[in-house]
Amino acid sequence: MSQSNSASSSSARCDILICNALVIDGSGTDPVAADVAVRDGRIVAVAAPGQLSGWQAGEVIDATGRVLAPGFIDVHTHDDTNVIRTPEMFPKLSQGVTTVVVGNCGISAAPVSLKGEPPDPMNLLGKSEAFHYPTFASYVAAVNAAQPSINVAALVGHTALRSNQMDRLDRAASDDEIAAMRGQLREALEHGALGLSTGLAYGNAINAPTEEVLALAEPLAEFGAMYATHLRSEFADILNAMDEAFRIGKHSRVPVVISHLKCAGVENWGRSSEVLKALEMAGKHQHVGCDCYPYTASSSTLDLKQVTSDYDIQVTWSEPHPEQGGKMLKQIAAEWQVDLHTAAGRLMPAGAVYHCMSDDDVNRILSHPATVVGSDGLPNDPLPHPRLWGAFPRVLGYYSREQKLFSLAVAVRKMTGLSALRFGLHERGFVREGYWADLVLFDADTIRDAASFTDPMQPAHGIDAVWVNGKLAYNGRDKKATGQRAGRFLARQAREAEAVQAFAEA
């Protein structure tokens, strides 16, 4: 803990003085009792309790019995259009999230020029009217004009680029098409994009050979950017898919983040040790990491390749049959007196929750030092997976407090400091002097997720307050947003030595 040189001065002033908090600073070190002062959106002092008593404060908050942590960073979201269309971002704000990373899984809102309705899975971001951003610069301007309640950082999606440049997506891109995609990627990187994402498991990207992605990713190193990927397979062929990801990262000379790492499918259960060993082996030669959401069910569009009777599949929406939303696929098939694949075909396009993972594998992946937390929530789903509203409190309440999978300090690091370093979010993710005052105050004894698969749109319990860039954005007493929207677009920053070390440690 450090102390401002002016901490003892009676002339020192701040906008907010948070006293007697148990500070978990995002580094993974043990909690300490401290007072924290905020001025002009930044943390200006962190000192032992009572040492800032001489400061003049616009507001004094007694945080006795509460934890003060950096605001949570959701590194894997599909909030691309929602940060503009619904800038209050209540599902994220109410669980302590102060920054989201959008543009994951190869799909992004920018740069996009649609020729009709968005192709699958870009339809997860909304209908065609939600896409207004032919350049990345126009998206940045729109985010800042919308003034969302949380900060926004963005990747550029490979499938989005393919959709812009190709007449059809069931083939490999030509050299000219790759060159055009690279041009759009460069424009995005010049305007602060974090890097490139792919979703090679999806039907509109699976026919892109590795060589296409290798060529597209080549400009990333010049900008100090990164590569994030929804693997080509999360099922039996996962190790080959991981090798492909590592090859792309090594070729382009940039860090690799494997999105929502999991062992999906009953035949894959129990392979998490093998999968994590592959991650560790790659980490000896290049910078690699992963994110994970704290549930044993995934959610995406309804995909015939994933339809099985081995586990439950819940339909969350269906364009031709909206009345079936919320039912299990096997129930729908029984009502229609058809098999599962026939029923799924009739429902598409549709969304689904797949209960496809084992607890042991999720526990092992979530607790690994290389793993940070991302919700992968789908905000446009009418019956969303509960991770949209509950992922971060679930890590703190269920996995840390109840299951004792890791300490509270380690849990916070996976959602704050390590995430900021991994994604190059400068002066975020830590309770440190000079850093931006993205903060969450919570009760470690009561924090928990309230969202469930049957009632998913429920704010978490135990969150007292959330500040974004020094402004109180969420009042936990009333479980309401305050209306102060101080979020902004966060452009990519050069990775500091500490960030490089974070990859090396993982």
C-alpha positions in Angstrom: 0.0 0.0 0.0 1.3 3.4 -0.9 0.4 6.8 0.5 0.1 10.1 -1.3 2.8 12.7 -0.3 -0.1 15.0 0.6 -2.0 12.5 2.6 -1.4 14.3 5.9 -2.1 17.8 4.5 -5.3 19.5 5.6 -5.4 21.2 2.2 -5.6 18.0 0.3 -9.0 17.4 -1.3 -10.9 14.7 -3.1 -14.3 14.1 -4.6 -14.9 10.8 -2.7 -13.2 9.4 0.3 -13.9 5.7 1.0 -12.9 4.9 4.5 -12.2 1.6 6.4 -12.5 -0.6 3.4 -10.9 -4.0 3.1 -9.0 -3.4 -0.2 -8.3 -6.2 -2.6 -6.2 -4.4 -5.1 -6.3 -6.7 -8.1 -2.8 -8.0 -7.8 -3.7 -11.2 -6.0 -2.0 -10.1 -2.8 -3.8 -10.4 0.6 -6.5 -7.8 1.4 -5.5 -4.8 3.6 -7.6 -2.3 5.5 -7.3 1.1 3.8 -8.9 4.5 2.9 -9.1 5.4 -0.8 -9.4 8.9 -2.1 -10.8 9.7 -5.6 -10.5 13.0 -7.5 -11.3 13.9 -11.1 -12.0 10.3 -12.0 -8.7 8.8 -10.6 -7.5 7.2 -7.4 -5.3 9.9 -5.8 -4.4 8.2 -2.5 -4.5 4.8 -0.9 -3.5 4.9 2.8 -3.9 3.1 6.1 -7.2 3.8 7.9 -7.3 7.3 9.4 -4.3 8.7 7.5 -6.5 10.6 5.1 -8.6 12.1 7.9 -7.3 15.6 7.1 -8.5 15.5 3.5 -11.5 17.7 2.4 -13.9 15.3 0.7 -17.1 16.0 -1.3 -18.5 12.7 -0.1 -17.3 10.4 2.7 -18.3 6.7 2.6 -17.8 4.4 5.5 -17.0 1.0 4.0 -16.5 -0.9 7.3 -17.1 -4.6 6.7 -17.0 -4.2 2.9 -14.5 -5.2 0.3 -13.3 -2.5 -2.2 -11.9 -3.9 -5.4 -11.2 -2.8 -8.9 -14.3 -2.8 -11.1 -14.7 -6.2 -12.8 -13.5 -6.5 -16.4 -15.6 -8.7 -18.6 -13.1 -9.8 -21.2 -15.5 -11.9 -23.3 -18.8 -10.2 -24.3 -21.1 -9.7 -27.2 -22.3 -6.3 -26.0 -21.0 -4.6 -29.2 -24.3 -2.9 -30.3 -25.9 -2.9 -26.8 -23.4 -0.4 -25.4 -24.8 2.0 -27.9 -28.5 1.0 -28.0 -28.9 0.3 -24.3 -26.1 2.4 -22.8 -27.2 1.9 -19.2 -25.8 -1.7 -19.5 -27.7 -2.7 -16.3 -27.0 -6.5 -16.5 -23.3 -5.8 -16.4 -23.3 -2.7 -14.1 -25.4 -4.5 -11.5 -22.8 -7.3 -11.1 -19.9 -4.9 -10.7 -18.6 -4.9 -14.2 -17.0 -1.5 -15.2 -15.4 -2.5 -18.6 -16.4 -4.9 -21.3 -14.4 -6.3 -24.2 -16.6 -6.7 -27.3 -15.9 -8.2 -30.8 -15.3 -11.8 -29.6 -15.8 -15.1 -31.4 -15.1 -13.6 -34.9 -18.2 -11.3 -34.7 -18.1 -7.6 -34.2 -20.3 -4.6 -34.9 -17.4 -2.9 -36.8 -16.2 -2.6 -39.4 -19.4 -4.0 -41.0 -21.3 -3.3 -44.2 -24.2 -5.7 -44.5 -25.8 -6.8 -47.7 -28.9 -8.0 -45.9 -29.5 -9.5 -42.5 -26.4 -10.4 -40.5 -25.1 -13.9 -41.1 -25.0 -16.4 -38.3 -23.6 -15.9 -35.6 -23.4 -12.1 -36.2 -27.2 -12.2 -35.7 -26.3 -12.6 -32.0 -25.5 -8.9 -32.0 -28.9 -7.8 -33.4 -30.8 -7.3 -36.6 -29.5 -5.4 -39.6 -30.7 -2.1 -38.2 -28.2 -2.5 -35.3 -25.2 -2.3 -37.6 -24.3 1.2 -38.6 -20.5 1.2 -38.5 -18.7 0.6 -41.9 -15.4 1.7 -40.3 -14.0 1.1 -36.8 -13.6 4.8 -36.3 -17.3 5.3 -36.8 -17.9 2.7 -34.1 -15.6 4.4 -31.6 -17.4 7.7 -32.3 -20.8 6.1 -31.7 -19.7 4.5 -28.4 -18.4 7.8 -27.1 -21.5 9.7 -28.3 -23.8 7.1 -26.5 -21.9 7.6 -23.2 -22.4 4.1 -21.9 -22.3 3.5 -18.1 -19.3 1.2 -18.6 -16.0 1.3 -20.5 -15.7 -0.4 -23.9 -12.7 -2.0 -25.5 -13.0 -3.9 -28.8 -11.6 -6.7 -31.0 -12.3 -7.0 -34.7 -14.2 -10.1 -35.9 -12.9 -12.3 -38.6 -16.4 -13.4 -39.7 -17.4 -9.7 -39.9 -14.5 -9.0 -42.2 -15.3 -12.0 -44.3 -19.0 -10.9 -44.6 -17.8 -7.5 -45.8 -15.6 -8.8 -48.6 -16.9 -12.1 -49.8 -19.9 -13.0 -51.9 -20.4 -16.2 -49.9 -18.8 -17.6 -46.7 -18.7 -21.3 -47.4 -15.3 -21.1 -49.0 -11.8 -19.8 -48.5 -11.1 -16.2 -49.1 -9.1 -15.2 -52.2 -5.8 -13.3 -52.0 -7.6 -10.1 -53.0 -10.3 -10.6 -50.4 -7.7 -11.2 -47.7 -5.9 -8.0 -48.8 -9.2 -6.1 -48.4 -9.8 -7.6 -45.0 -6.3 -6.7 -43.9 -7.0 -3.1 -45.0 -10.1 -2.9 -42.8 -8.2 -4.6 -39.9 -5.4 -2.0 -40.2 -7.9 0.8 -40.0 -9.4 -0.7 -36.9 -6.0 -1.2 -35.3 -5.0 2.4 -36.1 -8.1 3.5 -34.2 -7.5 1.5 -31.1 -8.8 -2.0 -31.7 -7.3 -4.6 -29.3 -6.7 -7.1 -32.0 -8.4 -9.8 -34.1 -10.9 -12.5 -33.0 -12.0 -15.6 -34.8 -14.9 -18.0 -34.4 -13.7 -20.9 -36.5 -16.2 -23.4 -35.2 -19.1 -21.5 -36.8 -20.5 -22.4 -40.2 -19.6 -19.0 -41.8 -15.9 -19.3 -40.7 -15.2 -23.0 -40.6 -14.3 -23.1 -44.3 -11.6 -20.5 -43.7 -8.3 -22.4 -43.8 -5.6 -21.7 -41.3 -3.6 -20.0 -44.1 -6.4 -17.4 -44.4 -6.1 -16.5 -40.7 -2.3 -16.5 -40.8 -2.3 -14.0 -43.6 -5.0 -11.8 -42.0 -3.2 -11.7 -38.7 0.2 -10.5 -40.0 -0.4 -6.8 -39.3 -1.2 -7.4 -35.6 2.4 -7.3 -34.3 3.1 -3.9 -35.8 0.4 -2.5 -33.5 1.2 -4.5 -30.4 -2.2 -6.2 -30.8 -3.5 -9.7 -29.9 -5.3 -12.7 -31.3 -8.4 -14.2 -29.5 -10.1 -17.2 -30.8 -13.2 -19.3 -30.3 -11.4 -22.6 -31.3 -12.3 -24.5 -34.4 -13.4 -27.3 -32.1 -14.1 -27.5 -28.4 -15.0 -31.1 -28.6 -12.9 -34.2 -29.5 -10.5 -32.3 -31.8 -9.7 -29.6 -29.3 -6.0 -30.2 -29.1 -5.6 -29.8 -32.8 -7.7 -26.7 -32.6 -5.4 -25.3 -29.9 -2.3 -26.1 -32.0 -3.9 -24.1 -34.8 -4.4 -21.1 -32.5 -0.8 -21.3 -31.2 0.5 -21.5 -34.7 -1.4 -18.3 -35.7 -0.1 -16.5 -32.6 3.5 -17.6 -33.3 3.3 -16.7 -36.9 1.9 -13.2 -36.2 4.2 -12.8 -33.2 1.3 -11.7 -30.8 -0.3 -13.1 -27.6 -3.0 -15.7 -28.0 -6.2 -15.8 -25.8 -8.3 -18.9 -26.1 -11.9 -17.8 -25.6 -14.2 -19.6 -23.1 -11.9 -22.6 -22.8 -13.9 -25.8 -22.2 -14.2 -29.5 -22.7 -17.5 -29.7 -24.4 -19.4 -32.9 -25.0 -19.8 -36.0 -22.8 -17.0 -37.8 -24.7 -14.7 -34.9 -23.8 -15.4 -34.8 -20.1 -12.3 -35.3 -18.0 -9.8 -34.0 -20.6 -9.3 -30.6 -18.9 -5.9 -31.7 -17.4 -4.7 -32.7 -20.9 -6.0 -29.4 -22.4 -4.4 -27.3 -19.7 -1.1 -29.1 -20.2 -1.2 -28.2 -23.9 -1.7 -24.6 -22.9 1.2 -24.7 -20.5 3.5 -26.3 -23.0 2.7 -23.6 -25.6 3.3 -21.0 -22.9 7.0 -22.0 -22.7 7.5 -20.6 -26.2 4.9 -17.9 -26.6 2.4 -15.7 -24.7 -0.9 -17.6 -24.3 -3.8 -17.4 -21.9 -7.5 -18.2 -21.8 -10.8 -17.0 -20.4 -13.6 -19.0 -18.9 -17.2 -18.5 -17.7 -18.3 -20.1 -14.4 -21.0 -22.4 -15.6 -21.3 -25.9 -17.0 -23.6 -24.8 -19.8 -22.8 -22.9 -23.0 -25.0 -20.7 -25.1 -25.1 -19.7 -28.7 -27.2 -20.1 -31.8 -28.8 -23.5 -32.3 -26.3 -25.6 -34.3 -27.2 -29.0 -35.8 -23.6 -30.2 -35.2 -24.1 -29.8 -31.5 -27.6 -31.4 -31.3 -27.4 -34.6 -29.2 -29.4 -36.6 -26.7 -26.3 -36.8 -24.4 -27.3 -33.7 -22.5 -30.1 -31.1 -22.1 -30.5 -28.4 -24.8 -32.8 -25.5 -24.0 -34.1 -23.5 -26.9 -34.0 -19.8 -25.9 -35.5 -18.3 -29.1 -36.7 -19.3 -32.5 -37.6 -17.1 -35.4 -40.1 -19.5 -37.1 -41.5 -20.8 -33.7 -41.1 -18.1 -31.0 -43.6 -19.9 -28.9 -41.1 -22.7 -28.3 -38.6 -20.4 -26.5 -37.8 -21.7 -23.0 -38.5 -25.3 -23.7 -36.1 -28.2 -23.9 -35.4 -29.4 -27.4 -36.3 -33.0 -26.4 -39.7 -31.7 -25.2 -40.3 -29.9 -28.5 -39.3 -33.0 -30.5 -41.7 -35.1 -28.5 -44.5 -32.7 -29.0 -43.9 -32.7 -32.8 -43.2 -36.4 -32.8 -39.9 -36.0 -34.7 -36.3 -36.6 -33.8 -34.0 -34.0 -32.3 -32.3 -33.0 -35.5 -35.6 -32.6 -37.4 -37.0 -30.5 -34.6 -33.8 -28.3 -34.5 -33.9 -27.8 -38.2 -37.5 -26.6 -38.0 -36.7 -24.1 -35.2 -33.7 -22.5 -36.9 -32.6 -19.8 -36.8 -32.7 -20.1 -33.1 -30.7 -19.9 -29.9 -29.9 -22.5 -27.4 -28.3 -23.3 -24.0 -26.2 -26.5 -24.1 -25.6 -28.2 -20.8 -22.5 -29.8 -22.2 -19.7 -29.6 -19.5 -18.7 -31.3 -16.3 -18.2 -29.6 -13.0 -14.7 -31.0 -12.6 -13.5 -29.6 -15.9 -15.0 -26.2 -15.2 -13.4 -26.1 -11.8 -10.0 -27.1 -13.1 -10.0 -24.6 -16.0 -11.4 -21.7 -13.9 -8.8 -22.2 -11.1 -5.8 -22.4 -13.5 -3.4 -19.4 -13.2 -3.7 -18.7 -17.0 -7.5 -18.2 -16.7 -9.4 -14.9 -16.5 -13.1 -14.5 -16.3 -15.5 -13.6 -19.2 -19.2 -13.9 -19.1 -19.9 -14.6 -22.8 -23.4 -13.3 -22.1 -25.8 -12.8 -25.0 -27.7 -9.5 -24.3 -30.1 -9.8 -27.2 -31.4 -13.3 -26.2 -34.9 -13.1 -24.9 -34.1 -15.8 -22.4 -30.4 -15.3 -21.9 -28.0 -17.7 -20.2 -27.7 -16.5 -16.5 -24.1 -15.7 -17.1 -25.2 -12.4 -18.6 -26.4 -11.1 -15.2 -24.5 -13.3 -12.7 -21.0 -14.5 -13.9 -18.8 -12.3 -11.7 -20.7 -12.6 -8.4 -20.9 -16.3 -9.0 -17.1 -16.5 -9.1 -16.9 -14.7 -5.8 -19.9 -16.3 -4.0 -20.2 -19.9 -5.3 -16.6 -20.7 -6.5 -14.6 -18.7 -4.0 -16.7 -18.5 -0.8 -18.7 -21.7 -1.0 -16.5 -24.1 -3.0 -13.2 -22.6 -1.8 -11.8 -23.1 -5.3 -9.5 -20.2 -4.7 -9.1 -17.2 -2.3 -11.1 -14.0 -2.7 -7.9 -12.2 -3.7 -7.2 -14.7 -6.5 -10.8 -14.5 -7.6 -10.6 -10.7 -7.9 -7.3 -10.9 -9.7 -8.9 -13.1 -12.4 -11.6 -10.5 -12.9 -9.5 -7.3 -12.7 -5.7 -7.0 -12.6 -4.8 -10.0 -14.7 -7.5 -9.2 -17.2 -6.3 -5.6 -17.6 -2.7 -6.8 -18.2 -3.8 -9.5 -20.5 -5.8 -7.2 -22.7 -3.6 -4.1 -22.5 -6.1 -1.9 -20.6 -3.8 0.8 -19.4 -4.3 2.1 -15.8 -7.3 -0.2 -15.2 -7.8 -3.3 -13.1 -5.9 -2.2 -9.9 -6.6 -0.1 -6.8 -3.5 2.0 -7.2 -2.7 5.7 -7.0 -2.9 7.3 -10.5 -5.2 4.6 -11.9 -8.7 5.3 -13.1 -11.3 4.9 -10.3 -13.3 2.0 -11.7 -14.3 0.5 -8.3 -16.8 -2.0 -6.8 -17.8 -2.2 -3.2 -19.3 -5.5 -2.0 -20.1 -7.7 0.9 -17.9 -10.8 0.7 -20.3 -12.7 3.0 -23.4 -12.2 0.9 -22.3 -11.6 -2.7 -23.9 -14.1 -5.0 -25.5 -14.5 -8.4 -29.4 -14.5 -8.4 -29.9 -15.2 -12.1 -30.9 -18.8 -13.0 -31.7 -20.7 -16.2 -35.4 -20.3 -15.6 -35.3 -16.7 -14.3 -32.1 -15.3 -15.7 -32.7 -11.5 -15.6 -31.9 -10.9 -11.9 -29.4 -8.5 -10.5 -26.8 -10.0 -8.1 -26.9 -9.8 -4.3 -24.2 -8.2 -2.2 -23.0 -5.4 -4.5 -23.1 -2.1 -2.6 -21.8 0.4 -5.1 -20.1 0.7 -8.5 -18.0 3.6 -9.7 -16.9 4.1 -13.3 -14.2 6.7 -13.9 -14.9 8.1 -10.5 -18.7 8.5 -10.9 -21.2 6.5 -8.9 -23.0 4.4 -11.6 -24.8 1.8 -9.5 -26.5 2.1 -6.1 -26.7 -1.4 -4.6 -29.0 -0.3 -1.8 -31.8 0.3 -4.3 -30.4 -2.0 -7.0 -30.7 0.8 -9.5 -28.4 2.6 -11.9 -27.8 6.2 -10.8 -28.0 7.6 -14.3 -24.4 8.8 -14.2 -22.9 7.3 -17.4 -19.1 8.0 -17.4 -17.9 5.1 -19.5 -15.8 5.6 -22.6 -14.1 3.8 -25.4 -10.7 2.4 -24.3 -8.2 2.3 -27.1 -5.5 -0.3 -27.1 -2.4 0.7 -25.2 1.2 -0.6 -25.6 1.7 -3.5 -23.3 3.8 -2.7 -20.3 6.5 -5.1 -19.0 4.0 -6.0 -16.3 1.6 -7.2 -18.9 4.2 -9.4 -20.6 5.1 -10.8 -17.2 1.4 -11.7 -16.6 1.4 -13.9 -19.7 4.7 -15.5 -18.6 3.4 -16.2 -15.1 0.3 -17.9 -16.6 
